Amino acid sequence: MNLSELTTESADPRFAHIDTMSVGDLAATMNAADATVPTAVAAALPSITAAIEATAARMEAGGRLVYVGAGTPGRLGVLDASECPPTFSTPPEQVFAIIAGGRSAIVSPCEGAEDDEEAGAAEVDAAGIGPLDTVVGVASSGRTPYVLAAVRRARALGALTVGLSCNTGTPLSAAAEHAIEVLVGPEVISGSTRLKAGTAQKLVLNMFSTIVMVRLGKTYGNLMVDVKASNGKLRERAVRMVRTITGSGREEALAALAANGFNVKQAVVAARFELSPQDAAARLAAAGGRLRAALGELS
């Protein structure tokens, strides 16, 4: 691997003297560098959009969203996937991440694992990846052997494959059906791709999980009505959402939620149409779990 060919490994002369800067100047330098990341993501929006549309179609048919990465990209995949159950009440197996080195690599770096091609392919097999699934390989360089092997195996199994990297013309882009290249340029610390590249990856993964869930009917407008109200903050959020949608008072919203197992969508339907929990659940199910349709707001 010739690292000198990778933009993410280049040394930018503008940052050649950061070790002599004051803390304030260095913070301002990093902030200015980070401010360029959204523009780089914007340039990749056409490829991001196409990949998300294809992913949503497969998930609508019952497929899963799987992130694969090593090091920082792997941890970002774990982070994004772990937020889906509390935010959208998805089962853990619907959106999950595969990280080189296994679960221990989340907190304890296992850098050599990224070179293990056999392990990457084996993890895809172990996950039972199939034609309805989407596998998103994430690698700043676009050349990580573990990720490449996983994406190639997933594609051979008929899965939709996406390659997210921060360089151009990468092997990962060639291996995946959908190539997303977010060109963030050299890092403030040469090769430290947990910086701008990591920020770019987080932004794109945010889009993937969020937009797919919106397309699957997991929100009502911009309200997270599929939230799993598992703590005080989330229960209070559930109350506010029921009140916002139905126009009810606090006590009425609380009563509806309590009767419907703190399921926001079901509580809204029950309150709006004065239905029992069973009838509210049936109406919601008939609408495919989409609250707007259950409320008769879609033609």
Secondary structure, 3 states (H helix, E strand, C coil): CCHHHCHHHCCCHHHCCHHHCCHHHHHHHHHHHHCCHHHHHHHCHHHHHHHHHHHHHHHHCCCCEEEEECHHHHHHHHHHHHHHHHHHCCCCCCEEEEECCCHHHHCCCCHHHHHCHHHHHHHHHHCCCCCCCEEEEECCCCCCHHHHHHHHHHHHCCCEEEEEECCCCCHHHHHCCEEEECCCCCCCCCCCCCCHHHHHHHHHHHHHHHHHHHHCCCCECCECCCCCCCCHHHHHHHHHHHHHHHCCCHHHHHHHHHHCCCCHHHHHHHHHHCCCHHHHHHHHHHCCCCHHHHCCCCC
